Amino acid sequence: MPAGFLPYGRHWIEEDDIQAVADCLRGDWLTTGPLVEEFEQAFARAVGAKHAVVCANGTAALHLAALADGVTPGDACVAPTMSFLASANGMRYAGAEIIFADADPDSGLVTPASFLAAVERAGRPVKMAVIVHLNGHPADLVEIARIAEQHGITLVEDACHALGGRYSAEDGQIVPIGSCSHSVMTVFSLHPVKTVTMGEGGVVTVNNGALYERLKMLRSHGMVREPGRFVNHDMAFGSDGAAAPWYYEMQYLGFNYRATDFACALGLSQLAKLEKFAERRATVSRVYDRHFSDLGETVRPVRPSAGAEPVLHLYPLLIDFAAFGKERAQVMAELRSRGIGTQVHYIPIHRQPYYVGRDGPADMPGADVYYQRALSLPYYPLMEEADAERVVREVKQVLGING
Ligand SMILES: Cc1ncc(COP(=O)(O)O)c(C=O)c1O
């Protein structure tokens, strides 16, 4: 990357993170070792959940959540169209037929109304729904959970953008995202552009003990090694009643979605910095909010969710490119030539050829409007206020905004 270039997102690895990984590599465990459980416990504590299950990446976490819920081929499942592909694909891997929920054009979030519309469009019982906290702004979980409960739908939060955030519950109480206060499971990604990273990594948080056990089994081949859980007693136990020391049983069709011990070493070290990362991200947001909030409808930030205390992952501006007489690609190219990286999050999933090929074209006007206008600005904890001020200046110059 050229010196002075500001990408749209970037990890922040410090010497103590490197040391934590090096210490692990010098030890006895590379794959599942003691740091896996240590990381899981720290993660569950950080988000106020009973249990956390770490796995290979956020996509695997979404797949595990669908399998643990018992999604089987042909089940109708609701996914947000305005999200990364994995929000739908996790359930699709389990064979689900995906019913997309439209997005609010101003936030990109699924709303209670667009959720209900998707549930009704399914025309049959919906097994599971994934709701994403896009950019880190919490969706209206309280209302969406109420609809899910009325329809017997397992609600899963895709919080890959939202680690460290909080939202407002029924009684005005502020609840951490990941505590599963209004959902059955919550899924996180620890990819390098996310709030904390472990290289590649994902986590499912859950309060239900049976689901927790199932998630752990599914992560590793659907296999059990604890004698108390064996079902095939003839093979498992000898004449003395003791379990054979080599014995294991496969009770589900699981996967190898395990995380390594050294990735968990990095995850633990990074998780301890969550507050610092959140504060640094907020510093950048404050600069952007200050400069972009009063420019009218042609260019403005995403509207924050009511009562929420988010930790943002991305900072998109919503720009009416036609009003500025420029195409988005041209704006991106001009910004790039000035050392400012931007990105578009996301192409609505219902527009992907794979889903159009399966389901035919769908009408999702809210997501289309959001997609047409969204442009993610550089946003990561290593940025200084002066970097954010520079981004503001360059964006205004490229769009021809005075002041
Ligand atoms: C909203 C959302 N869900 C799921 C994922 C998948 O996470 P991973 O890249 O760790 O598989 C991502 C990653 O970009 C994401 O942004």
The ligand as a Gaussian input file, in Angstrom:
#p B3LYP/6-31G(d) Opt

LIG

0 1
 C      -22.302000      -9.539000       7.839000
 C      -21.316000     -10.643000       7.646000
 N      -21.702000     -11.901000       7.913000
 C      -20.846000     -12.929000       7.779000
 C      -19.554000     -12.742000       7.357000
 C      -18.664000     -13.924000       7.176000
 O      -17.554000     -13.881000       8.019000
 P      -16.167000     -14.581000       7.590000
 O      -15.530000     -13.712000       6.555000
 O      -15.400000     -14.609000       8.881000
 O      -16.499000     -15.925000       7.079000
 C      -19.114000     -11.458000       7.066000
 C      -17.737000     -11.240000       6.606000
 O      -17.400000     -10.369000       5.888000
 C      -20.006000     -10.374000       7.208000
 O      -19.646000      -9.119000       6.918000

